[in-house]
């Protein structure tokens, strides 16, 4: 028999509802030295995604 996951999200429905508001954003960033792309990952609230992607870095 498989073990159950013991997380706070499964126990508390309020936390589960709040966790659905977060998004993983992956951004491709070009290296000025080599020209190769690297990827930056970030977890953020879904309301801040457009602002994050609008930044030029």
PEFEN-V50192 format. One record per helix or strand of 2 or more residues. SS is the DSSP state (H for helix, E for strand). FROM is the first residue (numbers start at 1). TO is the last residue. Records with the same first field share a line. If there is no record, write none. Layout:
SS=FROM-TO + FROM-TO
This chain:
H=8-11 + 13-19 + 46-54
E=22-30 + 37-45
